[in-house]
Every structure is written in structure tokens, then in C-alpha cells.
Amino acid sequence: MSASATTRPRDQSQEGPRKKRASDRTRSEARLGWWLAGPAFGLMLLVTLYPIGQATFDSLFSLRLTAPDEREFIGLNNYAVILTDWAFWRSMLVTLFITVTTVAIELVLGFALAMIMHRAIKRLRGIVRTAILVPYGIITVVSAFAFFYAFDINTGYINNWFSWVPGIDDGFNWFASQWPSLFVIVLSEVWKTTPFISLLLLAGLAQVPGELEEAAKVDGARSRQVLRKVTLPNMKAAIMVAVLFRALEAFRIFDNIFIMTGGANNTEALSLLAYNTSIGRLEIGMGSAISVLLFLSVLLISFIAIKGFRVDLSGGKGDD
């Protein structure tokens, strides 16, 4: 009893300084993080806050571009009109379909490419990574035009190449109906941005401890079990970042749809709807309201992704 009695106070006395050192380190790292990220964060706020505030302000008025002085305050009436309009919800469904489909496909293909780059022969690793990243280096407008001309019924070569596929012939028009048009749009998005996903997942693979994988194989785990039980759980943060960044970008898709279909055949996404309302119909107030709703949707996606993955980015901090 005397030994235990003397040991307990000593452990308690050491616990306080250890917690204090950990707390001091946490505050020091947080302070350093703010110093490093503060300038970029401040510049981003400076660039984004004014347009967001202006759009929110304009959305409360009945305002046309042809008569900027005839501004009439109508409160939330623009939002009421938009939220009861089927065109808005149709654009929302198109946007959600493109976002979910492209992110899911890119996540699978990106992980496969990341595994290839991660396990490539060291001598060829730079060449493999460069080749995979080439599509991401192409401007979105250029790649969109490339896909448009490839699938166009007059200038395209896809119909000739795949004429052996049932339903595809020289007279098949990919941009004459909704689903073929969406297929081309999704395909162009996947081709363009899968390298971005693979790059983020490659960084996550580099953080997976090789000792854990080797230990699992020694214990008799198969490759599939190692992937599911060891690799993917340790890549959770990288997967969250990849899904979050890509989902936010896909949800704001504009270039591909604008170039390929212009929103025809029920392919109009929210960004294009806001553009057509503001620029096409000159309804600045209504278009601003759509932009605000788009911004709120992006915030909601971010919240769901962060809460859904439940990743503790500070969990890896040490106390030494």
C-alpha cells in the first residue's frame, strides 16, 4: 500500500506539466498556422466577400440590367419565385446527378491511378505521374471543345469508331437528347479531373505506414483485406479532401455544359441557370438569388462532407 500511495501522487504531479506542454505546443502550432495561412485567407475574403455581399443585396430587389436605376425592394420574393419554379429544381437535379456521378467515378479511377503511381518502378515514377497529369493541365474550355468536336454528328469521329456498338451509327446525334448529352458531359469531366483526384489520393497513400501493411500480410491478410482494413482507413483524411474539393468544383460546373449544349435538352446546371437568368434574360435580381442559393448549397455540401467523414485532422499530433 505504501508503494502505491507514493506512486500515485508522483504520477499526478507529472500529468499536469505534460498536459501543459501539449497545450503550449498546440497553441504554438495554431499560431504558426494562422501566420502562414492568414495572408492567403485574408486575400480570399477580400476577393470573395464583396461579390457575395453584392449578390445577396441585389437578390432582394427587382432589378433588370436594362434599367439599373429602376430598383425596387421586394425582400425574399425572388427566392420564393425560384424555389417554386420547376426549372430551378430540374437544374438542381441535373447538377446533383453530374456531381455524384463524376465524383464516384473519379474516386475509383483516381485511386487506381494513385496505386499505379505509388507502386510504379522508381525509375519510371516521374514519367508515369507526368503522363497521368497531362489532362488536368489542359484548360477546361479547350477540353470541352475537344469533346464537343469528337462527339459532334458533323465533325466527330466517335460515331465512326464505335459504330459496332448497338444504337450508335453515323447518324447518331449525341447532343439531341438529355442522357447522351449528359454522358458526354460526365465523360469530359471524368477525363479532365481524375488526375486531380489521383494526385490527392497519392499524397494519402504516401502517409500510410508500410509497417502496418507488412504486419497485416504477415498475419495472413489478403490484399483485399489489407486495402479495406489498413490502407483505406489511414487514407480517410485524403479521401475526404479529394471528395470535398472535387464535389465543390463539380457542383459549380459551367464550361462543359455551356460549350456542348448551352443548357438545351434539360442539361442546364445551376451555374448556367444563374448565367442565363442574369445575362440572357437580364434579370439581375433573380440571377443573384440563384447565385446565393448555389453558394448556400456549396456550404451545405462542405458541412455534410466534413461531418460525414468525421476526420480528426489533429489526431496525428504528438506530445513530444
Secondary structure, 3 states (H helix, E strand, C coil): CHHHHHHHHHHHHHHHHHHHHHHHHHHHHHHHHHHHHHHHHHHHHHHHHHHHHHHHHHCCEEEECCEEEEEEECCCHHHHHHHCCHHHHHHHHHHHHHHHHHHHHHHHHHHHHHHHHHHCCCCCHHHHHHHHHCHHHCCHHHHHHHHHHHHCCCCCCHHHHCCCCCCCCCCCCCCCCHHHHHHHHHHHHHHHHHHHHHHHHHHHHHCCCHHHHHHHHHCCCCHHHHHHHHHHHHCHHHHHHHHHHHHHHHHCCCHHHHHHCCCCCCCCCHHHHHHHHHHHCCEHHHHHHHHHHHHHHHHHHHHHHHHHHCCCCCCCCCCC
